């Protein structure tokens, strides 16, 4: 029997499980699933993982453990991201996870997270000879990577995720114009290193990875009748559609957003800030093309483990 292993991405909003089988020098994916955990809820800006969030995390990982047992995996690679690396009680939480599920969590630095995201995106998207700006909007952090088809040229991980901003500004439902101004002012202040890198490398393509970009692409595909499956590495999206969707998202309540074709409950809250951030980047950096990678951190880990 070929060796089977599991990769778990313990994100600040969502936990992802990927089960793969190693066949020589290649690995094939046998199973994917995700569950909303909201690990950062009510504690992300206080640098603490709250007790109820710990309970949700352990319940999700126990369910993942049961699924991994069904697939008879021989090894598990679990990665904690923004919520874990910033929480003062992260060691306590990882010990609880180990004791109750047997899963050892490796906490990634921002630079390591950016590297894995790049590897995942590069597995999905042919960046071509142009330089692309990869952007991964998480609940806890946002990663920016400038890259060509051969290598990452520059990267930055910022603790500026959508959940942090929601709680920082107590975002209304629907979001107000004043709150959008506050988000833009925060981005003006926080993205200065990104500004300098963009001026130097002059990317024209934004390559979005994960959450908000997946949702925007799902909305686009639903509107135009384009089928999407879990096997898709890249899915379509246009800048014009992003702008139209953004206007609809920011004037909608949570209940109204849930009714939008392509929207899922898992992302209905974070999409508001995520959409604001995408529009900010498109406007400020004069991006002319947008692409969406369905691969991110876990697929990057898969690529690295398959070497």
N, C-alpha and C positions, 0 to 999 in steps of 0.2 A: 504493500500500500504506500502511495506517495505521502510525504509528510504534509500534514495540514497545520496551519497556524491561524491565529486570530490577531487582528489589529483593532484597538479600541481608541477612539478619539474622544476624550472627556472634555468637551467644549463647555463654555460658560452657560450656554442655553441648551445645547443638544448633545447627547451622547450618540456616537456612531459605532456600529460594529461591522467589521468586514472579516469574512472567513475565506481563506485562500488555500490552495493546494499547490505545493511545489512539485514541479515536474521537470527534472533536470535543471536547466538554468532559467526556466520560465515558471511563472505562477499564474494560475487561473483562479478567478473569483468564484466562489461557490455560493456565497450568501452575503447580503447587505441588509442592514436595518438601522433605524434611528428612533430615538425616543426623546421627547422634550423633558428636561430635568430642571431647568431654570436654577442651575447651581449658584448663580450670582445674585438671585433675587433678594432684595432688601439687605444685601451685605457687600455688594461689589465695590462700593465707594468707601466702605468702612474697613476694607481689607480683611473680611471675615466671611467664612462660609457658615450660614445659619444652620441650626439643628434640623429644621424641617427640610432644608436643601440636602443635608447629609443623608437623611432618611430616603429622599427621592433618589439620590445617587446610588445608594446601596441597593435599593429595590431594583433599579434599572440594571445594575451590574449583576445582581443575582439572576435576573431574567436572561441577560447575555450569557452568564455562566451555564445556565440550563441549555441554551441553544448551542453553545460551544461543545458541551458534553455530547449532544446529539450528533454533531459533526466529528467527534473524536479528535479534537485538535490536540497537538502535542506541545504547543507553546503559545503564550499570550504576550502581546506587546501593547501595553496600555500607556497612553500619553496624556498627561494633564497640561492644560494651557493656561490662559490668563488668570482665571479665578484661583487656580492652584498656586501659581507662582507668586501671587500677590497676597494671598490670605495668610494672616499670622498663625492660623490654626491648621495650615495645610498638612503639617507632619501628623498631627492628631487625626485628621481626616483620612490620610493615606494609610495610617495604621489601622483605623477602623475598617477600611475597605479590605485591607489584607487579611485581617482577622475574620471578617464575616464572609468574604467571597474567595479568598485565596489569590486575588489579583494584585500584583505589584504595579503601582503607578509610577512611571518615570515622569517627572515634571520638566517640561521643556523651557529653555530660555526663549526670549523673543526671537533671537537670531536663529536658534534651532527650529523654531516653528516656521519662520520665514523660509528656511532652507527646505523643509519638508513640503511646504505649500508649493514652492517653485518646482520641486521634483514631480509633484502630482500634476500641476498644470502643464509642465513640459511633456508629460506622458499623454496628455489629452489634446493639446493644441500645438499645431505647427506654427511657431512664432514667425517663421520666415526670416528674411534678411533684415527686416526692420526691427527696431527696438520697441518692445511692448512694455506698458506699465501694468503689472499684475497687482490687483487689489483684492484682498480677502477681508470682508467685513464680518467680524465676529461680534458676539455679545460683550466680550471683555476687551478684546484688542482688535486692531486693524493692522494688517501687514501690507506694505508696499514693496514691490520688487521690480526693478528695471532689469530687463533681460533680452537677449537675442536668442537665436535658435541653438546656440552652443552653450551658453552659461548665464548665470545671474551676474549682472554688472554692479548692482548696488541694491541694498535692502534695508528696510527699517520697520521695526515692530513698535507700535504705539499703543499704550493702554488707553484707548479712545473708542472702545466698542459701543455698540448701540445701547446695550443695557446700562452701561455707565452713564451715557448721555441722558437717557430717559429718566434715570433717578437723579442725576445732577440738576436737571432743570424742571423736574416734576412735570413732564410733558402732558399737556391737556389732550382731551379726546373730543373733537379733532384738535390737532396741533394748531397753535395760533401763529400768525405772521411774526409776532414778537419773539416767540420761541425759535422760529426758524432763523431769525436774525442772530439770536444768541448762539445757535449751533454754528452758523457761518463765521461768527466772530471767534468762536473757540477753534474752529478749523484754521482760520487765518493765523492764529497765534501758535497753534500746535504743529502745523505742517511746514514750517520754515525750512527744515532740512530736506523735506520732500520737494519743496519749491526749487531749491538749489540744484537738486539732482535732476529734476525735470528740465530745468534750463540747460544743464550740461548735456543731457542725453537726447532731449527733444522727441519723446515718444508721441506717436499719433494714434496708437491703438490702445484702448483700455481693455484688459483681459480680466473679467470679473470671476471670482471663485467663491463658491459657497453661498449660504443663506439668501441674502437679499437679491443677489444676481440670479440665483436659481429661480426664485419666485417671480422676478420680472420676466425671465425667459419663459417660465411656465405660463404666465399671463399672455405673453406674446403668442406662444404656440397655440393656446386655447382660442385666441381671437382669430388666428389664421388657419385653424384646423390642422396644425402640424403635429403628428404623433410624437410622443416622447416616451422613452423607456429607460429603465435602470441601466441598460447597456450603453446608452449614449455617452460619449466622452465629451462632446461639445454640442451645445444647442443654440439656436439662433436668437438674436435680439438686435434691435436697431436703436439708434440714438433718438430718432423721432418718437418711437414708441415709448422709450424711457421718459421723455419729457411729458407726453400725454398721460402716461400712467402716474407719474409723479403728481400732476395736478389733481388727478382723481383721488390718489391716496391721501394727500394732505387735507383735502376738504371732507374726507369721509370719517365717520365714527368707526369704532372697532366693529360694531355689528354690521355696518355697511361694507367695510372692507372684507369681512368674512364671506360676503355674497359675491365678491368679484371673481370671475372665472379664473382659475389657476391659483387662487389664494388658499393657503392652508392655515389651520389654527396655530400650528407650531411657529409660524412666522408673522402672524397678523399684527403683533405688537411692535416687533423690531423693524418691520419693513418701513415704518414711517421715518425713523431716523436714518435707516439704510438708504432709502430713496433720496433723502436730503443730501446725504454724503455723496452719493453717485452723481447727482445733479451738480453739486459743488465742483467735483473733480472734472466733469465734462466741460463746465463753463470756464473754470480757471485755467485749465491746461490746454484748451482749444483742441480737444480730442476729436478726431474725425471718424473713428470706427470703434465699435464695441463688440467684444466677443465674450462668450460665457463658457468657462471650463466647468464641467461637472466633477472633475477630479480636484482634490485638494490635499489636505494633510494626510489622511489615511492612505490615499493612493500614492502619495510621496513616500510614506513609510514602506508601502508595499514594494515600490521600485527599489528602495535602498536595501530592503531585506532580501530581495531577489537577486542581488548582485553576487 
